[in-house]
């Protein structure tokens, strides 16, 4: 019988939990175990039931994993979380910079002789396990699939989410699920395709759910067959209310039927090894496999005209709420009575006042002064800090509306900025403007554009440790692939793809700056004198003023200043009718041409 522990929010509990986990491992025949952030769907966010990494270590970031060995337990985190992990985990855990340090190399360095490392096959993808095995080839370290030992010692592990699924109307989706199923089925490379990503299933079947907080996705598995029919697997009762919406070509199954159904599939089976759990490969046995990318990923990323218009509408609604918030902030913050939590509550209140908000799209980031340097900072009662005069305040937030998902970051000064604030903010803004103005040939990927956002920072010896932009769903996940603007993204950008544009700069212990708009890829008009090659550009979706107090107008090029002035003019034109009173006065002042700020 394993010793069990109840949930606790204190990182110090990690010491007892880690000891109990180690004590349980001999029963599984392993010397160590991997504890990932992922759930069975391999999504970025997890339900409380699946927050094993946070429960064990105290680390609440959206990416990372822990490797538990007899004498050391490493928490692997990327550049976004290196400050956060220091605040959240107990000393018994060792932060490991990843991907600079690869898991296989760390295991080799920390194990002597032969060792068996256990892993839950539902929580790791086929690609992940294959790559780790290859990296460990030639050593005495082996991997073994086991039942999850964390679940054995987590006494009050929450129950799985059981809220019902809902239909996403065609007038928001822009296409029926019958048409989507037929279209995607034609692209399959096998007789059937297993889908494990909730946002892919949500998009394909025009359904939504509340199984993941802030992301309207359903916990489900699905099998799309080459004839366009679908087997949908969900926990009991969750899909009962959408049977009419799904129709006779979508067959409902219980959650526990998934293994038996896919094990009985005849013919070749298509899977995405980068997202498919290793356990699925085990269940398929000797079935011939077609390893291909998730067939819903690119069609989902290419928003249709209805979805793009919905995003425009959602952003104007959201932009008006942001303007009301910023006007309120300018009135209230100078008194010095606001805290980061006050800021979060106020902003969410302005969004709720739209009467269209379904949920916020992620936990609002409100970081004042040095807390702004923590890239994915989440304020708590323990970390809550006053919004002080002469400090920067970074607010990253978004809303889930039925017609679109928003994500916006603005950095503001309270009172008078330091010259260093102005210099760094202006460089970040110039990088954001450079991406916004970009024209590029079809076939260009996000990796080709990433440097545009960083160049003004590089010129001063500065940089940031996150991608410049991520894909965004249509009333779906705020982080959506496969497209991105980052050094690692090789996916060509295509019309209809929505991405964020969010360069930043973070000075540990001092301040953080990030400026973010959402943009959508569009066909670019031909330029007189150019050749006839097809070109693309970006349409800006987000319209909210920048903090002009932080802009060094003299450091801008003529084209940068013109773009910012045009952006502010468009912001005033698009939002003025949605705002009144003091907020409208604030908006008029915030959108005045920058040229008026320049010395005579």
Beta strands, then each sheet from edge to edge (+ up, - down):
strand 1: 32-36
strand 2: 65-68
strand 3: 73-77
strand 4: 94-97
strand 5: 115-119
strand 6: 141-145
strand 7: 166-167
strand 8: 192-195
strand 9: 207-208
strand 10: 221-225
strand 11: 230-234
strand 12: 250-254
strand 13: 269-271
strand 14: 289-291
strand 15: 357-360
strand 16: 365-368
strand 17: 392-397
strand 18: 399-401
strand 19: 404-405
strand 20: 408-413
strand 21: 439-441
strand 22: 469-471
strand 23: 480-485
strand 24: 498-501
strand 25: 504-507
strand 26: 511-514
strand 27: 517-523
strand 28: 535-540
sheet 1: 4+ 3+ 2- 1+ 5+ 6+
sheet 2: 7+ 9-
sheet 3: 12+ 11+ 10- 8+ 13+ 14+
sheet 4: 15+ 18- 19+
sheet 5: 16+ 17- 20+
sheet 6: 21+ 28- 27+ 24-
sheet 7: 22+ 23-
sheet 8: 25+ 26-
end
